[in-house]
Amino acid sequence: MTSFGDERPSSLAARIQAEERAAAAAAASAASAAAAAAAVLPSPHPAMQLPTAAELEALREGARAEGYEEGLQEGRAAGRAEAYEAGRAELALEQENLRAIAATFSQAVTAADETIASDVLDLALHLARSMVRTALTVRPELIIPIVREAIDYLPVLQAPAILALHPEDIEIVRTALSDELDKGGWRVVADPQVGRGGCKVDTASNQIDAQAAARWARLTHALGKNVEWLA
């Protein structure tokens, strides 16, 4: 090695070359170290890669499909809710109609029952009237229990006591009830106005009309009917 203060051209040139070689070696060593560090550590700012046109179109189609599906589900839910409410309203209306029909039917059945019952009662009264008329004609002795009931209705007899009968019934009554009539002080009189099968009782304080027509009128009136005896 040349001395430190050697300024000869040859020595100076040699020293410059040595310094240049040392600087080059140091630069190479630094570059190598930087490259090694770059390979080990990740870049703090990675390069941004923009999506391609195909990727953008795929993203748009996905968004449209997702929005359509959400709208479809919401529409279906709204439609189901609307259909449910409409069904409830229709069901309520049908139930109300059924209740009205049931009430009307019940009223109709009740009215029909009342009509049928009334018609049956009318028929029964007409049949009974015909049977009683026939029975009194065929069996005139049926007047006996009617007369006995009429005279027994008065527990205390007050004179004068008159028993009026149809002329054709007097003998029948006298034959069957002569003892009772005599003991009770009854005076039996013939009255053509009294219908057959009945009688009239007249005392100082009571009058009893036990004719068939009068008894029939009381019966039909009690039943709420107006079926005339002589109709």
Stockholm file with secondary structure:
# STOCKHOLM 1.0

chainA/1-231         MTSFGDERPSSLAARIQAEERAAAAAAASAASAAAAAAAVLPSPHPAMQLPTAAELEALREGARAEGYEEGLQEGRAAGRAEAYEAGRAELALEQENLRAIAATFSQAVTAADETIASDVLDLALHLARSMVRTALTVRPELIIPIVREAIDYLPVLQAPAILALHPEDIEIVRTALSDELDKGGWRVVADPQVGRGGCKVDTASNQIDAQAAARWARLTHALGKNVEWLA
#=GR chainA/1-231 SS CCCTTCCCHHHHHHHHHHHHHHHHHHHHHHHHHHHHHHHHSCCSSCCCCCCCHHHHHHHHHHHHHHHHHHHHHHHHHHHHHHHHHHHHHHHHHHHHHHHHHHHHHHHHHHHHHHHHHHHHHHHHHHHHHHHHHHHHHHCGGGHHHHHHHHHHTCSSCCSSEEEEECHHHHHHHHHHHHHHHHHHTEEEEECTTSCTTCEEEECSSCEEECCHHHHHHHHHHHTTCCCCTTC
#=GC SS_cons         CCCTTCCCHHHHHHHHHHHHHHHHHHHHHHHHHHHHHHHHSCCSSCCCCCCCHHHHHHHHHHHHHHHHHHHHHHHHHHHHHHHHHHHHHHHHHHHHHHHHHHHHHHHHHHHHHHHHHHHHHHHHHHHHHHHHHHHHHHCGGGHHHHHHHHHHTCSSCCSSEEEEECHHHHHHHHHHHHHHHHHHTEEEEECTTSCTTCEEEECSSCEEECCHHHHHHHHHHHTTCCCCTTC
//
